[in-house]
Protein backbone atom coordinates (compact mmCIF):
# COMPACT_ATOMS: atom_id res chain seq x y z
CA UNK A 1 0.00 0.00 0.00
CA UNK A 2 2.83 2.39 0.78
CA UNK A 3 4.26 1.79 -2.66
CA UNK A 4 0.93 2.65 -4.29
CA UNK A 5 0.63 5.86 -2.28
CA UNK A 6 4.23 6.97 -2.75
CA UNK A 7 4.44 6.05 -6.44
CA UNK A 8 1.11 6.90 -8.03
CA UNK A 9 2.14 5.51 -11.42
CA UNK A 10 3.12 2.09 -10.07
CA UNK A 11 0.45 -0.03 -11.71
CA UNK A 12 1.68 -3.25 -10.08
CA UNK A 13 1.07 -1.80 -6.60
CA UNK A 14 -2.40 -0.56 -7.55
CA UNK A 15 -3.26 -3.91 -9.11
CA UNK A 16 -2.22 -5.66 -5.90
CA UNK A 17 -4.47 -3.40 -3.83
CA UNK A 18 -7.40 -4.00 -6.17
CA UNK A 19 -6.89 -7.76 -5.92
CA UNK A 20 -6.72 -7.58 -2.11
CA UNK A 21 -9.99 -5.63 -2.05
CA UNK A 22 -11.56 -8.24 -4.30
CA UNK A 23 -10.47 -11.07 -2.00
CA UNK A 24 -11.73 -9.19 1.06
CA UNK A 25 -15.11 -8.71 -0.61
CA UNK A 26 -15.33 -12.42 -1.36
CA UNK A 27 -14.43 -13.28 2.24
CA UNK A 28 -17.04 -10.91 3.66
CA UNK A 29 -19.64 -12.29 1.27
CA UNK A 30 -18.90 -15.87 2.30
CA UNK A 31 -19.18 -14.90 5.97
CA UNK A 32 -22.62 -13.30 5.43
CA UNK A 33 -21.16 -10.01 6.62
CA UNK A 34 -24.05 -8.05 5.10
CA UNK A 35 -26.56 -9.72 7.38
CA UNK A 36 -24.31 -9.29 10.39
CA UNK A 37 -23.74 -5.62 9.61
CA UNK A 38 -27.48 -4.99 9.33
CA UNK A 39 -28.21 -6.67 12.66
CA UNK A 40 -25.23 -5.05 14.38
CA UNK A 41 -26.37 -1.59 13.31
CA UNK A 42 -29.76 -2.11 14.93
CA UNK A 43 -28.30 -3.63 18.09
CA UNK A 44 -25.66 -0.91 18.44
CA UNK A 45 -28.27 1.84 18.37
CA UNK A 46 -30.62 0.04 20.73
CA UNK A 47 -27.94 -0.71 23.35
CA UNK A 48 -25.77 2.37 22.65
CA UNK A 49 -22.69 0.25 21.91
CA UNK A 50 -20.02 0.72 19.24
CA UNK A 51 -20.83 -0.93 15.93
CA UNK A 52 -17.52 -2.81 15.87
CA UNK A 53 -18.28 -4.47 19.21
CA UNK A 54 -21.72 -5.56 18.02
CA UNK A 55 -20.20 -6.96 14.81
CA UNK A 56 -17.69 -8.95 16.84
CA UNK A 57 -20.42 -10.37 19.06
CA UNK A 58 -22.79 -11.29 16.22
CA UNK A 59 -20.32 -12.60 13.64
CA UNK A 60 -19.60 -16.02 15.19
PDBQT receptor file of N, H, CA, C and O in Angstrom, charges set to zero:
ATOM      1  N   UNK A   1       0.827  -1.177   0.000  1.00  0.00    +0.000 N 
ATOM      2  CA  UNK A   1       0.000   0.000   0.000  1.00  0.00    +0.000 C 
ATOM      3  C   UNK A   1       0.879   1.251   0.000  1.00  0.00    +0.000 C 
ATOM      4  O   UNK A   1       0.580   2.225  -0.690  1.00  0.00    +0.000 OA
ATOM      5  N   UNK A   2       1.946   1.218   0.766  1.00  0.00    +0.000 N 
ATOM      6  H   UNK A   2       2.189   0.426   1.326  1.00  0.00    +0.000 HD
ATOM      7  CA  UNK A   2       2.834   2.393   0.784  1.00  0.00    +0.000 C 
ATOM      8  C   UNK A   2       3.378   2.689  -0.600  1.00  0.00    +0.000 C 
ATOM      9  O   UNK A   2       3.497   3.845  -1.007  1.00  0.00    +0.000 OA
ATOM     10  N   UNK A   3       3.708   1.611  -1.322  1.00  0.00    +0.000 N 
ATOM     11  H   UNK A   3       3.612   0.673  -0.991  1.00  0.00    +0.000 HD
ATOM     12  CA  UNK A   3       4.257   1.793  -2.660  1.00  0.00    +0.000 C 
ATOM     13  C   UNK A   3       3.227   2.463  -3.565  1.00  0.00    +0.000 C 
ATOM     14  O   UNK A   3       3.576   3.336  -4.360  1.00  0.00    +0.000 OA
ATOM     15  N   UNK A   4       1.979   2.067  -3.454  1.00  0.00    +0.000 N 
ATOM     16  H   UNK A   4       1.695   1.358  -2.809  1.00  0.00    +0.000 HD
ATOM     17  CA  UNK A   4       0.929   2.647  -4.292  1.00  0.00    +0.000 C 
ATOM     18  C   UNK A   4       0.701   4.119  -3.963  1.00  0.00    +0.000 C 
ATOM     19  O   UNK A   4       0.425   4.922  -4.854  1.00  0.00    +0.000 OA
ATOM     20  N   UNK A   5       0.817   4.472  -2.686  1.00  0.00    +0.000 N 
ATOM     21  H   UNK A   5       1.042   3.820  -1.962  1.00  0.00    +0.000 HD
ATOM     22  CA  UNK A   5       0.625   5.862  -2.283  1.00  0.00    +0.000 C 
ATOM     23  C   UNK A   5       1.821   6.721  -2.669  1.00  0.00    +0.000 C 
ATOM     24  O   UNK A   5       1.658   7.843  -3.148  1.00  0.00    +0.000 OA
ATOM     25  N   UNK A   6       3.015   6.194  -2.462  1.00  0.00    +0.000 N 
ATOM     26  H   UNK A   6       3.148   5.282  -2.074  1.00  0.00    +0.000 HD
ATOM     27  CA  UNK A   6       4.227   6.972  -2.745  1.00  0.00    +0.000 C 
ATOM     28  C   UNK A   6       4.530   7.084  -4.231  1.00  0.00    +0.000 C 
ATOM     29  O   UNK A   6       5.090   8.085  -4.678  1.00  0.00    +0.000 OA
ATOM     30  N   UNK A   7       4.166   6.067  -4.996  1.00  0.00    +0.000 N 
ATOM     31  H   UNK A   7       3.711   5.254  -4.633  1.00  0.00    +0.000 HD
ATOM     32  CA  UNK A   7       4.440   6.046  -6.437  1.00  0.00    +0.000 C 
ATOM     33  C   UNK A   7       3.120   5.856  -7.167  1.00  0.00    +0.000 C 
ATOM     34  O   UNK A   7       2.713   4.728  -7.445  1.00  0.00    +0.000 OA
ATOM     35  N   UNK A   8       2.461   6.948  -7.472  1.00  0.00    +0.000 N 
ATOM     36  H   UNK A   8       2.791   7.864  -7.246  1.00  0.00    +0.000 HD
ATOM     37  CA  UNK A   8       1.112   6.896  -8.026  1.00  0.00    +0.000 C 
ATOM     38  C   UNK A   8       1.034   6.210  -9.380  1.00  0.00    +0.000 C 
ATOM     39  O   UNK A   8      -0.037   5.742  -9.769  1.00  0.00    +0.000 OA
ATOM     40  N   UNK A   9       2.141   6.138 -10.106  1.00  0.00    +0.000 N 
ATOM     41  H   UNK A   9       3.011   6.518  -9.791  1.00  0.00    +0.000 HD
ATOM     42  CA  UNK A   9       2.137   5.513 -11.421  1.00  0.00    +0.000 C 
ATOM     43  C   UNK A   9       2.549   4.046 -11.374  1.00  0.00    +0.000 C 
ATOM     44  O   UNK A   9       2.700   3.423 -12.425  1.00  0.00    +0.000 OA
ATOM     45  N   UNK A  10       2.729   3.492 -10.214  1.00  0.00    +0.000 N 
ATOM     46  H   UNK A  10       2.606   3.998  -9.361  1.00  0.00    +0.000 HD
ATOM     47  CA  UNK A  10       3.123   2.089 -10.067  1.00  0.00    +0.000 C 
ATOM     48  C   UNK A  10       1.880   1.213 -10.212  1.00  0.00    +0.000 C 
ATOM     49  O   UNK A  10       1.150   0.984  -9.248  1.00  0.00    +0.000 OA
ATOM     50  N   UNK A  11       1.656   0.732 -11.419  1.00  0.00    +0.000 N 
ATOM     51  H   UNK A  11       2.250   0.918 -12.202  1.00  0.00    +0.000 HD
ATOM     52  CA  UNK A  11       0.448  -0.035 -11.707  1.00  0.00    +0.000 C 
ATOM     53  C   UNK A  11       0.439  -1.385 -10.998  1.00  0.00    +0.000 C 
ATOM     54  O   UNK A  11      -0.627  -1.891 -10.648  1.00  0.00    +0.000 OA
ATOM     55  N   UNK A  12       1.602  -1.969 -10.785  1.00  0.00    +0.000 N 
ATOM     56  H   UNK A  12       2.468  -1.559 -11.069  1.00  0.00    +0.000 HD
ATOM     57  CA  UNK A  12       1.678  -3.250 -10.080  1.00  0.00    +0.000 C 
ATOM     58  C   UNK A  12       1.158  -3.101  -8.643  1.00  0.00    +0.000 C 
ATOM     59  O   UNK A  12       0.428  -3.967  -8.159  1.00  0.00    +0.000 OA
ATOM     60  N   UNK A  13       1.521  -2.031  -7.974  1.00  0.00    +0.000 N 
ATOM     61  H   UNK A  13       2.114  -1.328  -8.367  1.00  0.00    +0.000 HD
ATOM     62  CA  UNK A  13       1.070  -1.798  -6.605  1.00  0.00    +0.000 C 
ATOM     63  C   UNK A  13      -0.440  -1.578  -6.574  1.00  0.00    +0.000 C 
ATOM     64  O   UNK A  13      -1.123  -2.105  -5.695  1.00  0.00    +0.000 OA
ATOM     65  N   UNK A  14      -0.959  -0.815  -7.512  1.00  0.00    +0.000 N 
ATOM     66  H   UNK A  14      -0.404  -0.388  -8.225  1.00  0.00    +0.000 HD
ATOM     67  CA  UNK A  14      -2.405  -0.556  -7.552  1.00  0.00    +0.000 C 
ATOM     68  C   UNK A  14      -3.181  -1.825  -7.909  1.00  0.00    +0.000 C 
ATOM     69  O   UNK A  14      -4.281  -2.046  -7.402  1.00  0.00    +0.000 OA
ATOM     70  N   UNK A  15      -2.616  -2.645  -8.769  1.00  0.00    +0.000 N 
ATOM     71  H   UNK A  15      -1.723  -2.466  -9.181  1.00  0.00    +0.000 HD
ATOM     72  CA  UNK A  15      -3.264  -3.911  -9.106  1.00  0.00    +0.000 C 
ATOM     73  C   UNK A  15      -3.313  -4.835  -7.890  1.00  0.00    +0.000 C 
ATOM     74  O   UNK A  15      -4.302  -5.537  -7.679  1.00  0.00    +0.000 OA
ATOM     75  N   UNK A  16      -2.251  -4.833  -7.098  1.00  0.00    +0.000 N 
ATOM     76  H   UNK A  16      -1.448  -4.263  -7.270  1.00  0.00    +0.000 HD
ATOM     77  CA  UNK A  16      -2.224  -5.664  -5.896  1.00  0.00    +0.000 C 
ATOM     78  C   UNK A  16      -3.269  -5.213  -4.893  1.00  0.00    +0.000 C 
ATOM     79  O   UNK A  16      -3.911  -6.049  -4.256  1.00  0.00    +0.000 OA
ATOM     80  N   UNK A  17      -3.453  -3.916  -4.741  1.00  0.00    +0.000 N 
ATOM     81  H   UNK A  17      -2.932  -3.237  -5.258  1.00  0.00    +0.000 HD
ATOM     82  CA  UNK A  17      -4.468  -3.396  -3.826  1.00  0.00    +0.000 C 
ATOM     83  C   UNK A  17      -5.869  -3.769  -4.320  1.00  0.00    +0.000 C 
ATOM     84  O   UNK A  17      -6.727  -4.159  -3.528  1.00  0.00    +0.000 OA
ATOM     85  N   UNK A  18      -6.094  -3.649  -5.615  1.00  0.00    +0.000 N 
ATOM     86  H   UNK A  18      -5.398  -3.332  -6.258  1.00  0.00    +0.000 HD
ATOM     87  CA  UNK A  18      -7.403  -4.003  -6.170  1.00  0.00    +0.000 C 
ATOM     88  C   UNK A  18      -7.698  -5.488  -5.952  1.00  0.00    +0.000 C 
ATOM     89  O   UNK A  18      -8.826  -5.857  -5.626  1.00  0.00    +0.000 OA
ATOM     90  N   UNK A  19      -6.696  -6.328  -6.129  1.00  0.00    +0.000 N 
ATOM     91  H   UNK A  19      -5.780  -6.029  -6.394  1.00  0.00    +0.000 HD
ATOM     92  CA  UNK A  19      -6.886  -7.763  -5.921  1.00  0.00    +0.000 C 
ATOM     93  C   UNK A  19      -7.168  -8.069  -4.450  1.00  0.00    +0.000 C 
ATOM     94  O   UNK A  19      -8.003  -8.920  -4.143  1.00  0.00    +0.000 OA
ATOM     95  N   UNK A  20      -6.480  -7.381  -3.545  1.00  0.00    +0.000 N 
ATOM     96  H   UNK A  20      -5.801  -6.690  -3.794  1.00  0.00    +0.000 HD
ATOM     97  CA  UNK A  20      -6.716  -7.579  -2.110  1.00  0.00    +0.000 C 
ATOM     98  C   UNK A  20      -8.139  -7.154  -1.738  1.00  0.00    +0.000 C 
ATOM     99  O   UNK A  20      -8.790  -7.818  -0.931  1.00  0.00    +0.000 OA
ATOM    100  N   UNK A  21      -8.619  -6.068  -2.311  1.00  0.00    +0.000 N 
ATOM    101  H   UNK A  21      -8.090  -5.528  -2.966  1.00  0.00    +0.000 HD
ATOM    102  CA  UNK A  21      -9.991  -5.631  -2.046  1.00  0.00    +0.000 C 
ATOM    103  C   UNK A  21     -10.999  -6.646  -2.573  1.00  0.00    +0.000 C 
ATOM    104  O   UNK A  21     -12.025  -6.902  -1.943  1.00  0.00    +0.000 OA
ATOM    105  N   UNK A  22     -10.697  -7.216  -3.725  1.00  0.00    +0.000 N 
ATOM    106  H   UNK A  22      -9.863  -7.008  -4.237  1.00  0.00    +0.000 HD
ATOM    107  CA  UNK A  22     -11.561  -8.242  -4.304  1.00  0.00    +0.000 C 
ATOM    108  C   UNK A  22     -11.640  -9.461  -3.385  1.00  0.00    +0.000 C 
ATOM    109  O   UNK A  22     -12.727  -9.978  -3.126  1.00  0.00    +0.000 OA
ATOM    110  N   UNK A  23     -10.493  -9.915  -2.897  1.00  0.00    +0.000 N 
ATOM    111  H   UNK A  23      -9.610  -9.495  -3.107  1.00  0.00    +0.000 HD
ATOM    112  CA  UNK A  23     -10.466 -11.069  -1.996  1.00  0.00    +0.000 C 
ATOM    113  C   UNK A  23     -11.189 -10.777  -0.687  1.00  0.00    +0.000 C 
ATOM    114  O   UNK A  23     -11.885 -11.643  -0.156  1.00  0.00    +0.000 OA
ATOM    115  N   UNK A  24     -11.029  -9.568  -0.167  1.00  0.00    +0.000 N 
ATOM    116  H   UNK A  24     -10.464  -8.865  -0.598  1.00  0.00    +0.000 HD
ATOM    117  CA  UNK A  24     -11.726  -9.193   1.063  1.00  0.00    +0.000 C 
ATOM    118  C   UNK A  24     -13.238  -9.191   0.844  1.00  0.00    +0.000 C 
ATOM    119  O   UNK A  24     -13.989  -9.637   1.712  1.00  0.00    +0.000 OA
ATOM    120  N   UNK A  25     -13.683  -8.700  -0.292  1.00  0.00    +0.000 N 
ATOM    121  H   UNK A  25     -13.073  -8.338  -0.997  1.00  0.00    +0.000 HD
ATOM    122  CA  UNK A  25     -15.108  -8.708  -0.606  1.00  0.00    +0.000 C 
ATOM    123  C   UNK A  25     -15.658 -10.117  -0.687  1.00  0.00    +0.000 C 
ATOM    124  O   UNK A  25     -16.762 -10.384  -0.212  1.00  0.00    +0.000 OA
ATOM    125  N   UNK A  26     -14.893 -11.024  -1.290  1.00  0.00    +0.000 N 
ATOM    126  H   UNK A  26     -13.997 -10.807  -1.676  1.00  0.00    +0.000 HD
ATOM    127  CA  UNK A  26     -15.327 -12.421  -1.355  1.00  0.00    +0.000 C 
ATOM    128  C   UNK A  26     -15.398 -13.035   0.036  1.00  0.00    +0.000 C 
ATOM    129  O   UNK A  26     -16.326 -13.785   0.336  1.00  0.00    +0.000 OA
ATOM    130  N   UNK A  27     -14.434 -12.725   0.879  1.00  0.00    +0.000 N 
ATOM    131  H   UNK A  27     -13.679 -12.116   0.636  1.00  0.00    +0.000 HD
ATOM    132  CA  UNK A  27     -14.425 -13.279   2.240  1.00  0.00    +0.000 C 
ATOM    133  C   UNK A  27     -15.612 -12.764   3.036  1.00  0.00    +0.000 C 
ATOM    134  O   UNK A  27     -16.268 -13.536   3.736  1.00  0.00    +0.000 OA
ATOM    135  N   UNK A  28     -15.897 -11.469   2.939  1.00  0.00    +0.000 N 
ATOM    136  H   UNK A  28     -15.364 -10.842   2.371  1.00  0.00    +0.000 HD
ATOM    137  CA  UNK A  28     -17.042 -10.914   3.662  1.00  0.00    +0.000 C 
ATOM    138  C   UNK A  28     -18.351 -11.494   3.137  1.00  0.00    +0.000 C 
ATOM    139  O   UNK A  28     -19.276 -11.736   3.913  1.00  0.00    +0.000 OA
ATOM    140  N   UNK A  29     -18.435 -11.715   1.844  1.00  0.00    +0.000 N 
ATOM    141  H   UNK A  29     -17.683 -11.518   1.215  1.00  0.00    +0.000 HD
ATOM    142  CA  UNK A  29     -19.644 -12.288   1.267  1.00  0.00    +0.000 C 
ATOM    143  C   UNK A  29     -19.846 -13.713   1.766  1.00  0.00    +0.000 C 
ATOM    144  O   UNK A  29     -20.969 -14.100   2.092  1.00  0.00    +0.000 OA
ATOM    145  N   UNK A  30     -18.790 -14.484   1.829  1.00  0.00    +0.000 N 
ATOM    146  H   UNK A  30     -17.879 -14.170   1.564  1.00  0.00    +0.000 HD
ATOM    147  CA  UNK A  30     -18.900 -15.867   2.301  1.00  0.00    +0.000 C 
ATOM    148  C   UNK A  30     -19.238 -15.940   3.785  1.00  0.00    +0.000 C 
ATOM    149  O   UNK A  30     -19.806 -16.934   4.237  1.00  0.00    +0.000 OA
ATOM    150  N   UNK A  31     -18.905 -14.920   4.538  1.00  0.00    +0.000 N 
ATOM    151  H   UNK A  31     -18.444 -14.112   4.170  1.00  0.00    +0.000 HD
ATOM    152  CA  UNK A  31     -19.182 -14.900   5.972  1.00  0.00    +0.000 C 
ATOM    153  C   UNK A  31     -20.536 -14.267   6.286  1.00  0.00    +0.000 C 
ATOM    154  O   UNK A  31     -20.867 -14.064   7.454  1.00  0.00    +0.000 OA
ATOM    155  N   UNK A  32     -21.312 -13.957   5.263  1.00  0.00    +0.000 N 
ATOM    156  H   UNK A  32     -21.043 -14.122   4.314  1.00  0.00    +0.000 HD
ATOM    157  CA  UNK A  32     -22.621 -13.301   5.427  1.00  0.00    +0.000 C 
ATOM    158  C   UNK A  32     -22.488 -11.992   6.206  1.00  0.00    +0.000 C 
ATOM    159  O   UNK A  32     -23.318 -11.675   7.059  1.00  0.00    +0.000 OA
ATOM    160  N   UNK A  33     -21.446 -11.251   5.902  1.00  0.00    +0.000 N 
ATOM    161  H   UNK A  33     -20.772 -11.509   5.209  1.00  0.00    +0.000 HD
ATOM    162  CA  UNK A  33     -21.162 -10.014   6.617  1.00  0.00    +0.000 C 
ATOM    163  C   UNK A  33     -22.280  -8.989   6.447  1.00  0.00    +0.000 C 
ATOM    164  O   UNK A  33     -22.518  -8.185   7.349  1.00  0.00    +0.000 OA
ATOM    165  N   UNK A  34     -22.966  -9.004   5.309  1.00  0.00    +0.000 N 
ATOM    166  H   UNK A  34     -22.772  -9.657   4.576  1.00  0.00    +0.000 HD
ATOM    167  CA  UNK A  34     -24.046  -8.045   5.097  1.00  0.00    +0.000 C 
ATOM    168  C   UNK A  34     -25.165  -8.212   6.105  1.00  0.00    +0.000 C 
ATOM    169  O   UNK A  34     -25.702  -7.229   6.616  1.00  0.00    +0.000 OA
ATOM    170  N   UNK A  35     -25.518  -9.461   6.393  1.00  0.00    +0.000 N 
ATOM    171  H   UNK A  35     -25.082 -10.260   5.978  1.00  0.00    +0.000 HD
ATOM    172  CA  UNK A  35     -26.558  -9.719   7.379  1.00  0.00    +0.000 C 
ATOM    173  C   UNK A  35     -26.103  -9.301   8.772  1.00  0.00    +0.000 C 
ATOM    174  O   UNK A  35     -26.860  -8.707   9.540  1.00  0.00    +0.000 OA
ATOM    175  N   UNK A  36     -24.859  -9.622   9.076  1.00  0.00    +0.000 N 
ATOM    176  H   UNK A  36     -24.244 -10.105   8.453  1.00  0.00    +0.000 HD
ATOM    177  CA  UNK A  36     -24.311  -9.288  10.394  1.00  0.00    +0.000 C 
ATOM    178  C   UNK A  36     -24.258  -7.774  10.571  1.00  0.00    +0.000 C 
ATOM    179  O   UNK A  36     -24.593  -7.256  11.637  1.00  0.00    +0.000 OA
ATOM    180  N   UNK A  37     -23.841  -7.075   9.536  1.00  0.00    +0.000 N 
ATOM    181  H   UNK A  37     -23.569  -7.496   8.670  1.00  0.00    +0.000 HD
ATOM    182  CA  UNK A  37     -23.738  -5.616   9.608  1.00  0.00    +0.000 C 
ATOM    183  C   UNK A  37     -25.113  -4.994   9.848  1.00  0.00    +0.000 C 
ATOM    184  O   UNK A  37     -25.247  -4.061  10.639  1.00  0.00    +0.000 OA
ATOM    185  N   UNK A  38     -26.121  -5.511   9.170  1.00  0.00    +0.000 N 
ATOM    186  H   UNK A  38     -26.012  -6.269   8.528  1.00  0.00    +0.000 HD
ATOM    187  CA  UNK A  38     -27.479  -4.985   9.334  1.00  0.00    +0.000 C 
ATOM    188  C   UNK A  38     -27.980  -5.197  10.758  1.00  0.00    +0.000 C 
ATOM    189  O   UNK A  38     -28.535  -4.283  11.367  1.00  0.00    +0.000 OA
ATOM    190  N   UNK A  39     -27.786  -6.396  11.285  1.00  0.00    +0.000 N 
ATOM    191  H   UNK A  39     -27.335  -7.139  10.790  1.00  0.00    +0.000 HD
ATOM    192  CA  UNK A  39     -28.206  -6.671  12.656  1.00  0.00    +0.000 C 
ATOM    193  C   UNK A  39     -27.399  -5.857  13.663  1.00  0.00    +0.000 C 
ATOM    194  O   UNK A  39     -27.955  -5.321  14.622  1.00  0.00    +0.000 OA
ATOM    195  N   UNK A  40     -26.099  -5.765  13.446  1.00  0.00    +0.000 N 
ATOM    196  H   UNK A  40     -25.647  -6.200  12.667  1.00  0.00    +0.000 HD
ATOM    197  CA  UNK A  40     -25.233  -5.048  14.381  1.00  0.00    +0.000 C 
ATOM    198  C   UNK A  40     -25.602  -3.568  14.445  1.00  0.00    +0.000 C 
ATOM    199  O   UNK A  40     -25.530  -2.953  15.509  1.00  0.00    +0.000 OA
ATOM    200  N   UNK A  41     -25.993  -3.003  13.316  1.00  0.00    +0.000 N 
ATOM    201  H   UNK A  41     -26.051  -3.502  12.452  1.00  0.00    +0.000 HD
ATOM    202  CA  UNK A  41     -26.371  -1.587  13.307  1.00  0.00    +0.000 C 
ATOM    203  C   UNK A  41     -27.585  -1.359  14.210  1.00  0.00    +0.000 C 
ATOM    204  O   UNK A  41     -27.627  -0.406  14.988  1.00  0.00    +0.000 OA
ATOM    205  N   UNK A  42     -28.559  -2.239  14.092  1.00  0.00    +0.000 N 
ATOM    206  H   UNK A  42     -28.526  -3.013  13.460  1.00  0.00    +0.000 HD
ATOM    207  CA  UNK A  42     -29.757  -2.112  14.928  1.00  0.00    +0.000 C 
ATOM    208  C   UNK A  42     -29.436  -2.303  16.412  1.00  0.00    +0.000 C 
ATOM    209  O   UNK A  42     -29.888  -1.537  17.263  1.00  0.00    +0.000 OA
ATOM    210  N   UNK A  43     -28.652  -3.334  16.700  1.00  0.00    +0.000 N 
ATOM    211  H   UNK A  43     -28.285  -3.956  16.009  1.00  0.00    +0.000 HD
ATOM    212  CA  UNK A  43     -28.303  -3.630  18.094  1.00  0.00    +0.000 C 
ATOM    213  C   UNK A  43     -27.471  -2.502  18.692  1.00  0.00    +0.000 C 
ATOM    214  O   UNK A  43     -27.671  -2.122  19.846  1.00  0.00    +0.000 OA
ATOM    215  N   UNK A  44     -26.537  -1.969  17.908  1.00  0.00    +0.000 N 
ATOM    216  H   UNK A  44     -26.374  -2.278  16.971  1.00  0.00    +0.000 HD
ATOM    217  CA  UNK A  44     -25.662  -0.913  18.435  1.00  0.00    +0.000 C 
ATOM    218  C   UNK A  44     -26.451   0.340  18.810  1.00  0.00    +0.000 C 
ATOM    219  O   UNK A  44     -26.132   0.998  19.800  1.00  0.00    +0.000 OA
ATOM    220  N   UNK A  45     -27.462   0.668  18.039  1.00  0.00    +0.000 N 
ATOM    221  H   UNK A  45     -27.721   0.133  17.235  1.00  0.00    +0.000 HD
ATOM    222  CA  UNK A  45     -28.272   1.838  18.370  1.00  0.00    +0.000 C 
ATOM    223  C   UNK A  45     -29.209   1.569  19.557  1.00  0.00    +0.000 C 
ATOM    224  O   UNK A  45     -29.457   2.454  20.377  1.00  0.00    +0.000 OA
ATOM    225  N   UNK A  46     -29.709   0.370  19.631  1.00  0.00    +0.000 N 
ATOM    226  H   UNK A  46     -29.507  -0.348  18.965  1.00  0.00    +0.000 HD
ATOM    227  CA  UNK A  46     -30.619   0.037  20.731  1.00  0.00    +0.000 C 
ATOM    228  C   UNK A  46     -29.894   0.017  22.069  1.00  0.00    +0.000 C 
ATOM    229  O   UNK A  46     -30.402   0.533  23.064  1.00  0.00    +0.000 OA
ATOM    230  N   UNK A  47     -28.686  -0.589  22.091  1.00  0.00    +0.000 N 
ATOM    231  H   UNK A  47     -28.273  -1.009  21.283  1.00  0.00    +0.000 HD
ATOM    232  CA  UNK A  47     -27.939  -0.715  23.346  1.00  0.00    +0.000 C 
ATOM    233  C   UNK A  47     -26.858   0.360  23.530  1.00  0.00    +0.000 C 
ATOM    234  O   UNK A  47     -26.130   0.341  24.523  1.00  0.00    +0.000 OA
ATOM    235  N   UNK A  48     -26.756   1.285  22.586  1.00  0.00    +0.000 N 
ATOM    236  H   UNK A  48     -27.347   1.300  21.780  1.00  0.00    +0.000 HD
ATOM    237  CA  UNK A  48     -25.766   2.371  22.651  1.00  0.00    +0.000 C 
ATOM    238  C   UNK A  48     -24.345   1.823  22.797  1.00  0.00    +0.000 C 
ATOM    239  O   UNK A  48     -23.580   2.252  23.661  1.00  0.00    +0.000 OA
ATOM    240  N   UNK A  49     -24.015   0.864  21.929  1.00  0.00    +0.000 N 
ATOM    241  H   UNK A  49     -24.637   0.515  21.228  1.00  0.00    +0.000 HD
ATOM    242  CA  UNK A  49     -22.685   0.254  21.914  1.00  0.00    +0.000 C 
ATOM    243  C   UNK A  49     -22.031   0.532  20.568  1.00  0.00    +0.000 C 
ATOM    244  O   UNK A  49     -22.728   0.765  19.581  1.00  0.00    +0.000 OA
ATOM    245  N   UNK A  50     -20.697   0.510  20.515  1.00  0.00    +0.000 N 
ATOM    246  H   UNK A  50     -20.131   0.321  21.318  1.00  0.00    +0.000 HD
ATOM    247  CA  UNK A  50     -20.018   0.718  19.236  1.00  0.00    +0.000 C 
ATOM    248  C   UNK A  50     -20.376  -0.379  18.224  1.00  0.00    +0.000 C 
ATOM    249  O   UNK A  50     -20.565  -1.540  18.588  1.00  0.00    +0.000 OA
ATOM    250  N   UNK A  51     -20.463   0.001  16.983  1.00  0.00    +0.000 N 
ATOM    251  H   UNK A  51     -20.310   0.944  16.687  1.00  0.00    +0.000 HD
ATOM    252  CA  UNK A  51     -20.827  -0.933  15.925  1.00  0.00    +0.000 C 
ATOM    253  C   UNK A  51     -19.818  -2.075  15.814  1.00  0.00    +0.000 C 
ATOM    254  O   UNK A  51     -20.198  -3.217  15.558  1.00  0.00    +0.000 OA
ATOM    255  N   UNK A  52     -18.548  -1.772  16.004  1.00  0.00    +0.000 N 
ATOM    256  H   UNK A  52     -18.239  -0.844  16.211  1.00  0.00    +0.000 HD
ATOM    257  CA  UNK A  52     -17.518  -2.807  15.875  1.00  0.00    +0.000 C 
ATOM    258  C   UNK A  52     -17.680  -3.889  16.946  1.00  0.00    +0.000 C 
ATOM    259  O   UNK A  52     -17.449  -5.067  16.675  1.00  0.00    +0.000 OA
ATOM    260  N   UNK A  53     -18.070  -3.500  18.145  1.00  0.00    +0.000 N 
ATOM    261  H   UNK A  53     -18.257  -2.543  18.365  1.00  0.00    +0.000 HD
ATOM    262  CA  UNK A  53     -18.281  -4.470  19.212  1.00  0.00    +0.000 C 
ATOM    263  C   UNK A  53     -19.474  -5.365  18.860  1.00  0.00    +0.000 C 
ATOM    264  O   UNK A  53     -19.412  -6.582  19.032  1.00  0.00    +0.000 OA
ATOM    265  N   UNK A  54     -20.545  -4.767  18.374  1.00  0.00    +0.000 N 
ATOM    266  H   UNK A  54     -20.595  -3.778  18.235  1.00  0.00    +0.000 HD
ATOM    267  CA  UNK A  54     -21.717  -5.561  18.020  1.00  0.00    +0.000 C 
ATOM    268  C   UNK A  54     -21.413  -6.510  16.866  1.00  0.00    +0.000 C 
ATOM    269  O   UNK A  54     -21.899  -7.640  16.855  1.00  0.00    +0.000 OA
ATOM    270  N   UNK A  55     -20.622  -6.071  15.901  1.00  0.00    +0.000 N 
ATOM    271  H   UNK A  55     -20.227  -5.153  15.909  1.00  0.00    +0.000 HD
ATOM    272  CA  UNK A  55     -20.197  -6.965  14.810  1.00  0.00    +0.000 C 
ATOM    273  C   UNK A  55     -19.427  -8.144  15.374  1.00  0.00    +0.000 C 
ATOM    274  O   UNK A  55     -19.673  -9.286  14.989  1.00  0.00    +0.000 OA
ATOM    275  N   UNK A  56     -18.513  -7.885  16.266  1.00  0.00    +0.000 N 
ATOM    276  H   UNK A  56     -18.312  -6.957  16.579  1.00  0.00    +0.000 HD
ATOM    277  CA  UNK A  56     -17.687  -8.952  16.840  1.00  0.00    +0.000 C 
ATOM    278  C   UNK A  56     -18.523  -9.954  17.619  1.00  0.00    +0.000 C 
ATOM    279  O   UNK A  56     -18.225 -11.149  17.617  1.00  0.00    +0.000 OA
ATOM    280  N   UNK A  57     -19.561  -9.480  18.281  1.00  0.00    +0.000 N 
ATOM    281  H   UNK A  57     -19.803  -8.509  18.283  1.00  0.00    +0.000 HD
ATOM    282  CA  UNK A  57     -20.419 -10.374  19.056  1.00  0.00    +0.000 C 
ATOM    283  C   UNK A  57     -21.309 -11.211  18.135  1.00  0.00    +0.000 C 
ATOM    284  O   UNK A  57     -21.508 -12.401  18.381  1.00  0.00    +0.000 OA
ATOM    285  N   UNK A  58     -21.838 -10.602  17.087  1.00  0.00    +0.000 N 
ATOM    286  H   UNK A  58     -21.675  -9.636  16.887  1.00  0.00    +0.000 HD
ATOM    287  CA  UNK A  58     -22.793 -11.285  16.218  1.00  0.00    +0.000 C 
ATOM    288  C   UNK A  58     -22.151 -12.164  15.159  1.00  0.00    +0.000 C 
ATOM    289  O   UNK A  58     -22.786 -13.110  14.694  1.00  0.00    +0.000 OA
ATOM    290  N   UNK A  59     -20.927 -11.889  14.764  1.00  0.00    +0.000 N 
ATOM    291  H   UNK A  59     -20.412 -11.120  15.142  1.00  0.00    +0.000 HD
ATOM    292  CA  UNK A  59     -20.321 -12.600  13.639  1.00  0.00    +0.000 C 
ATOM    293  C   UNK A  59     -20.173 -14.103  13.873  1.00  0.00    +0.000 C 
ATOM    294  O   UNK A  59     -20.474 -14.874  12.962  1.00  0.00    +0.000 OA
ATOM    295  N   UNK A  60     -19.731 -14.556  15.032  1.00  0.00    +0.000 N 
ATOM    296  H   UNK A  60     -19.487 -13.930  15.773  1.00  0.00    +0.000 HD
ATOM    297  CA  UNK A  60     -19.595 -16.019  15.193  1.00  0.00    +0.000 C 
ATOM    298  C   UNK A  60     -20.942 -16.711  15.092  1.00  0.00    +0.000 C 
ATOM    299  O   UNK A  60     -21.018 -17.935  15.203  1.00  0.00    +0.000 OA
TER     300      UNK A  60
